[in-house]
Amino acid sequence: MQSGKQSFTRLIIVIATMAVALSLTVMISTSALISGFKKEITDKIFGFWGHIHITDVNSSRSLVEAYPLEKDSNFIETVKDIKTVEYLDFRRFLGIEFPDYTVNRQTNGGVRHVQTFAMRPGIIQTRKQIEGIILKGAGKEYDWNFFEGYMEEGKTLAKKDTSDTRQILISRYTADRLETEVGKKFLVHFVDNGETVPLRFEVAGIYKTGLEEYDMKFALVDISVIQELLGWNENQVGGYEIFVENIDDLDVLSDFIDIEELPNHLYAETIRQKFPPIFEWLNLQDLNEIVIMVLMLVVCIINMITALLILILERTKMIGVLKSLGAADWSVRKIFLNYAGFIVLNGILWGNIIGIGLCFLQKTFGFIKLSEADYYLSTAPIDLNLWTILLLNIGTFVITLFCLILPTWLVTRITPVKAIRFD
């Protein structure tokens, strides 16, 4: 009989340990997955657009309205030289903002790169229908590193030859619609003063970012093509794309440039402000993360409470003996809390091994695939953060153990006389 009880107790401990391990595994995996997802999508958007746009105030955040800026303006040289910015910020504690208290802060970096751009909408004729496309003109200083990582065929415009042929960088989506490939030519029609102006382009390369909303709408050409179409001279551009050194400084640098550096007819805005829907969608993932974390923590706590209650009931006779020998209720309760803490720590250890191991395997081999059309990524991304894992470990241990204090109150209801007679 005693052997059977020990076997049952071991089973309960194993189940409780597995519950803690499973909960922490899911929490670590969820945190790494959502963090990786947000980082990958954000990096793609910023890589495509830069971090901050400087345009004419009349553009009203439109991508196709063209208001020329003078390329040789003095203010842009000042913007390029921004290293750090000092600013006043509200004091924060545990994520809570205190508006009545301010503190002097400094950005972690400044402006990394500035490049010019210009936009012009056009029309392409596919096999089935006529569709719109937006040509983005890239200047000589354009940073092609982003597109280098997403080239499927051909080469970027930074590596184009010296011929007079107009070259264009199109997405895989556009190439499939046009049934074209690298080296082939196709027409793009532009409307100018009510008349259609056709221009022939040669495909220099084909890219695929996975951002279908952008891939289906945009193609890249040399900025001189856009300037020619709009009747601008070589010193006129549609705007500036600014890349910052540290993404945490984005809002501060954007406000500083807009207020301190720009003339009144220009304004600066972050890409988050320019394209809010996709960033709002990304922020919704934080809510999903919180819900999953809470559910897993509840599962962990419920399983530990159940295991602890069973252990207390199985040790009723022992509790009675200890009380009869003069042990205080709290002393007996601490025995069970210490034992529960050992189970939780054991579960946390296995949870870390399994959770981090699964994340490492996914990051290395990418065995979990995603629909790129729905999620903008072909494989589930992973971004492991040491501090996040540490907080999950500490939080799980502290909250679970704290919630186990109440169930040990059952010890105080056990009287020595009845306990010793308990079988």
C-alpha positions, -999 to 999 in steps of 0.1 A, spaced: 0 0 0 28 24 9 45 17 -24 13 25 -43 10 58 -25 46 67 -34 41 58 -70 10 80 -71 29 109 -54 57 106 -80 31 107 -108 16 139 -94 50 155 -91 59 145 -127 26 159 -140 31 192 -121 67 195 -133 55 189 -169 28 215 -166 53 241 -154 78 231 -182 51 232 -209 38 266 -197 73 281 -197 81 265 -231 50 281 -247 58 315 -231 94 315 -243 84 304 -277 56 329 -280 77 358 -268 105 348 -293 81 343 -322 61 375 -317 93 396 -311 109 380 -342 78 386 -363 76 423 -353 113 428 -359 113 412 -393 83 430 -406 95 463 -392 129 459 -407 114 452 -441 92 483 -440 120 505 -428 144 490 -453 119 498 -481 111 533 -470 137 545 -446 128 557 -411 118 593 -417 105 612 -448 110 648 -455 86 662 -481 67 693 -490 38 702 -467 14 702 -498 19 665 -504 -5 656 -476 12 623 -471 4 613 -506 27 590 -525 19 602 -560 16 640 -556 48 655 -567 62 688 -552 99 693 -560 125 701 -533 158 716 -541 185 689 -537 212 714 -528 194 729 -498 216 738 -469 194 722 -443 200 687 -455 237 689 -448 228 699 -412 205 669 -409 232 645 -422 255 658 -394 231 650 -365 250 627 -341 230 629 -309 200 650 -296 193 661 -261 157 664 -250 133 665 -221 113 635 -213 88 625 -186 101 604 -158 89 568 -159 88 540 -133 77 504 -142 63 517 -175 42 544 -157 47 580 -169 47 609 -145 39 641 -164 48 663 -134 84 652 -134 108 656 -163 144 644 -169 171 653 -194 178 625 -218 200 620 -249 195 599 -280 216 568 -284 226 579 -319 218 602 -348 213 601 -385 230 573 -403 221 580 -440 201 603 -462 190 596 -497 167 613 -523 136 598 -539 108 608 -563 75 591 -572 55 589 -604 24 567 -610 21 548 -642 0 521 -660 11 486 -671 -8 463 -693 -8 427 -681 -21 397 -700 -56 401 -684 -60 437 -676 -46 472 -672 -31 479 -637 -15 508 -619 21 509 -607 42 535 -589 77 541 -600 101 551 -572 131 570 -584 164 563 -566 192 588 -565 230 580 -568 233 579 -530 205 553 -526 214 525 -502 208 492 -520 218 469 -492 181 462 -483 172 450 -519 205 431 -522 190 407 -496 158 401 -516 170 398 -552 157 367 -569 172 374 -604 194 400 -620 209 429 -601 200 462 -584 202 495 -602 234 502 -583 251 477 -605 235 487 -638 256 490 -669 264 524 -687 240 519 -716 213 544 -723 186 518 -719 161 527 -691 164 499 -665 139 490 -639 138 468 -608 105 450 -605 90 426 -580 83 389 -586 46 397 -584 49 423 -612 72 400 -633 46 372 -631 18 396 -641 37 408 -671 51 374 -679 86 389 -682 121 382 -670 155 398 -666 167 414 -699 132 417 -714 115 450 -720 80 463 -714 60 495 -716 49 518 -688 23 544 -697 21 578 -680 -6 604 -682 7 639 -689 -17 668 -696 -44 644 -706 -22 624 -730 -6 590 -726 31 589 -728 47 554 -731 82 546 -720 100 513 -726 120 498 -697 144 469 -695 142 446 -665 175 448 -646 164 426 -617 135 410 -599 131 412 -561 107 397 -536 104 413 -502 73 393 -491 55 426 -484 28 419 -510 12 453 -506 44 470 -517 56 443 -542 24 446 -562 25 484 -564 61 495 -567 90 493 -591 124 512 -589 141 532 -615 168 558 -616 156 592 -603 166 609 -636 136 591 -652 111 606 -628 127 640 -631 124 638 -669 87 627 -667 79 655 -643 99 682 -661 123 687 -632 159 696 -634 186 673 -618 186 693 -586 149 687 -579 137 657 -559 104 645 -544 118 642 -509 144 627 -486 145 593 -468 164 594 -436 178 563 -418 186 567 -381 213 547 -362 190 536 -333 153 528 -339 145 538 -303 154 574 -312 130 576 -342 103 598 -327 127 622 -310 148 626 -341 118 631 -363 104 658 -340 138 675 -337 143 676 -375 108 688 -382 109 716 -355 145 727 -355 160 720 -389 134 723 -416 120 754 -433 83 761 -430 73 746 -464 87 712 -455 78 687 -428 92 654 -414 73 624 -404 82 589 -394 71 559 -415 50 548 -386 30 580 -390 29 577 -428 17 541 -429 -1 536 -395 -23 506 -404 5 480 -406 22 492 -374 -12 492 -356 -16 456 -367 19 448 -354 11 464 -321 -20 441 -318 4 412 -315 14 425 -281 -21 418 -269 -20 383 -283 13 378 -265 -2 390 -232 -32 367 -235 -11 336 -242 13 344 -213 -16 348 -189 -33 316 -200 -1 296 -197 6 311 -162 -30 302 -152 -25 266 -164 8 264 -145 -8 277 -113 -39 255 -114 -17 224 -119 6 233 -91 -23 240 -67 -39 207 -76 -6 189 -70 0 207 -37 -34 199 -24 -29 162 -32 5 163 -15 -10 179 17 -38 153 18 -14 125 14 8 138 42 -21 144 67 -7 119 92 28 136 90 12 170 95 -6 157 126 26 142 140 45 175 135 18 195 151 16 172 181 54 177 185 48 215 187 54 226 151 36 258 142 12 260 113 34 283 93 64 261 98 45 231 84 32 253 55 67 263 47 77 227 43 51 223 15 59 257 0 96 247 -2 87 214 -18 64 232 -43 92 256 -50 115 227 -58 89 213 -83 85 247 -99 122 252 -103 126 218 -118 98 226 -143 114 259 -151 147 242 -158 131 218 -183 109 246 -197 141 266 -206 158 236 -221 128 227 -243 117 263 -251 151 277 -260 160 244 -278 129 246 -300 136 283 -308 172 275 -317 161 247 -340 135 270 -357 160 298 -361 186 273 -376 164 251 -398 132 271 -402 109 240 -401 78 260 -393 66 276 -425 41 305 -429 20 318 -457 40 347 -471 8 362 -486 -8 364 -452 22 370 -428 48 387 -451 73 359 -441 79 325 -454 92 310 -421 83 317 -385 110 342 -373 127 339 -339 142 367 -318 155 354 -284 161 381 -258 181 372 -227 163 397 -205 129 386 -216 137 350 -208 151 360 -174 119 380 -166 97 351 -177 117 327 -154 116 350 -124 79 360 -130 68 324 -133 85 313 -102 75 343 -80 38 344 -91 33 307 -90 48 303 -55 28 333 -43 -4 318 -55 5 285 -36 4 303 -2 -34 302 0 -38 264 -7 -13 256 22 -39 272 45 -55 237 45 -27 227 69 -42 250 96 -75 230 94 -58 197 102 -59 188 139 -33 165 154 -58 140 169 -78 135 138 -47 135 116 -29 108 134 -60 86 132 -64 95 95 -58 66 71 
